[in-house]
C-alpha cells in the first residue's frame, strides 16, 4: 500500500505522527581509549583551574567553561575520522586532539607523525598516542591548549 508508515516512494511522506522505518547500519562497536591513557591525560587536565572531564560522543574530553581543550578517542574503521583520513591508518588508533596557536601551531602542523591537522578547525591539532608517546610533552600540550581556551581570569590563576 502506498503511504503506509515505513514505505518510501519518491513523493510519499509518513502520515502525521508516523515515522519512516530505517534499516540499522552494521558497524563495529565503538572502541574507547584505555583507562591508563585517560588517567594520564586527566592527571594534567584536572589540575587546571575550573577544568572538568566528561564523556564525549566517543572517548573522553576535558573542558573549561564550555570549550573543549583536550579530547582523547580511538579512531577506528566504520566511523568518520579525521585521523584515519589524514594519516591513512587502518588499525584502531588512539588519538588526542587539542588546541594550539601561533608558532607552536605552525611547528606542530609541520612536524609530521605523531601530529596531524584535522580539517575541521584551523586551531586543532591531533596527536597519535602510542608506545612512543612522550607523556611530558602531552602534559605541556594539554596545558597550553587549556591556556588557549580558558578566559583571562583563569589563565592568570594558572600563572599565579
C-alpha positions as CSV (number, residue, x, y, z in Angstrom):
1,X,0.0,0.0,0.0
2,X,1.3,3.4,-0.9
3,X,1.6,5.8,2.0
4,X,2.0,3.2,4.8
5,X,4.4,4.2,7.5
6,X,7.8,2.9,6.6
7,X,7.1,2.6,2.8
8,X,9.1,5.1,0.8
9,X,8.1,6.3,-2.5
10,X,9.5,9.4,-4.2
11,X,6.7,11.7,-3.1
12,X,5.3,9.9,-0.1
13,X,5.5,11.2,3.4
14,X,4.7,9.4,6.5
15,X,1.3,10.3,8.0
16,X,1.2,12.9,10.7
17,X,2.7,11.3,13.8
18,X,4.2,8.5,11.8
19,X,7.9,7.8,11.2
20,X,10.0,6.4,8.4
21,X,11.3,2.9,9.0
22,X,15.0,2.8,8.9
23,X,17.5,0.0,8.5
24,X,20.2,-0.5,11.0
25,X,23.7,0.2,9.7
26,X,26.1,-2.5,10.6
27,X,29.1,-1.1,12.4
28,X,31.6,-2.4,14.8
29,X,31.1,-1.3,18.4
30,X,33.0,1.8,19.4
31,X,36.4,1.2,21.0
32,X,37.0,3.5,23.9
33,X,40.5,4.7,24.9
34,X,42.2,2.7,27.6
35,X,41.8,3.8,31.2
36,X,45.5,4.3,31.5
37,X,45.6,6.8,28.7
38,X,42.5,8.6,30.1
39,X,44.1,8.7,33.5
40,X,47.4,10.1,32.2
41,X,45.7,13.0,30.4
42,X,43.3,13.6,33.3
43,X,46.2,13.9,35.8
44,X,47.2,17.0,33.9
45,X,43.9,18.3,32.7
46,X,42.0,18.2,36.1
47,X,44.8,20.1,37.9
48,X,43.9,23.2,35.8
49,X,41.6,25.8,37.2
50,X,37.9,25.0,36.7
51,X,38.7,22.2,34.2
52,X,36.3,19.2,34.2
53,X,36.1,15.9,32.4
54,X,33.1,14.5,30.6
55,X,32.2,11.6,28.3
56,X,32.1,12.8,24.6
57,X,30.2,11.1,21.8
58,X,33.2,8.9,21.7
59,X,36.1,9.0,24.1
60,X,36.6,11.5,26.9
61,X,37.0,15.2,26.7
62,X,38.3,17.9,29.1
63,X,36.7,21.3,29.1
64,X,36.9,24.8,30.7
65,X,33.6,26.6,30.7
66,X,32.1,25.3,27.5
67,X,35.3,24.9,25.5
68,X,37.0,21.6,24.9
69,X,40.7,21.8,25.3
70,X,41.5,18.1,25.0
71,X,39.7,15.1,23.7
72,X,41.0,11.5,23.5
73,X,39.3,8.9,21.4
74,X,40.0,5.8,19.3
75,X,39.9,6.4,15.5
76,X,38.5,3.2,14.0
77,X,37.0,1.7,10.9
78,X,33.3,2.2,10.5
79,X,33.3,5.8,11.9
80,X,34.2,9.1,10.4
81,X,37.7,10.0,11.5
82,X,39.9,12.9,10.5
83,X,42.9,10.9,11.9
84,X,42.2,8.0,9.6
85,X,41.6,10.3,6.7
86,X,44.8,12.3,7.2
87,X,47.2,9.6,8.4
88,X,45.8,6.7,6.4
89,X,45.9,4.4,9.5
90,X,43.7,1.4,9.1
91,X,44.0,-0.1,12.5
92,X,42.2,1.4,15.6
93,X,44.4,4.3,16.7
94,X,44.2,6.3,20.0
95,X,44.4,10.0,19.3
96,X,44.4,13.2,21.3
97,X,43.0,16.4,19.9
98,X,43.9,19.8,21.4
99,X,44.1,23.5,20.6
100,X,47.2,25.4,19.6
101,X,48.1,28.8,18.1
102,X,51.0,30.9,16.8
103,X,54.4,29.4,16.3
104,X,53.6,26.3,18.3
105,X,50.7,25.5,15.9
106,X,52.9,26.1,12.9
107,X,55.6,23.8,14.3
108,X,53.1,21.0,15.1
109,X,51.4,21.2,11.7
110,X,54.8,20.7,10.0
111,X,56.2,18.2,12.5
112,X,54.6,15.1,10.9
113,X,53.9,11.9,12.9
114,X,52.7,11.7,15.6
115,X,51.0,15.1,14.8
116,X,48.3,15.8,12.2
117,X,45.9,18.6,11.4
118,X,42.2,17.8,11.3
119,X,40.4,19.6,8.5
120,X,37.5,20.8,10.7
121,X,39.3,23.6,12.7
122,X,42.3,25.8,12.0
123,X,43.3,25.7,15.7
124,X,43.0,22.0,16.4
125,X,45.9,19.6,16.3
126,X,45.7,15.8,16.5
127,X,48.3,13.6,18.0
128,X,48.6,9.8,17.7
129,X,49.2,8.2,21.2
130,X,51.2,5.0,21.1
131,X,54.1,3.3,22.8
132,X,56.5,6.0,21.8
133,X,54.4,8.9,23.2
134,X,56.3,11.4,25.3
135,X,53.8,12.0,28.2
136,X,55.7,15.0,29.5
137,X,55.1,16.6,26.0
138,X,51.4,15.6,26.2
139,X,51.1,17.4,29.6
140,X,52.7,20.5,28.1
141,X,50.4,20.5,25.1
142,X,47.3,19.9,27.2
143,X,48.2,22.8,29.5
144,X,48.9,25.1,26.5
145,X,45.6,24.1,25.0
146,X,43.9,25.0,28.2
147,X,45.5,28.4,28.1
148,X,44.2,28.8,24.6
149,X,40.6,28.1,25.7
150,X,40.4,29.5,29.2
151,X,39.3,33.0,30.0
152,X,41.9,35.5,31.1
153,X,40.9,35.3,34.8
154,X,41.6,31.5,34.8
155,X,44.8,31.9,32.8
156,X,46.0,34.4,35.5
157,X,45.2,31.8,38.3
158,X,47.2,29.3,36.4
159,X,50.2,31.6,36.2
160,X,50.0,32.7,39.9
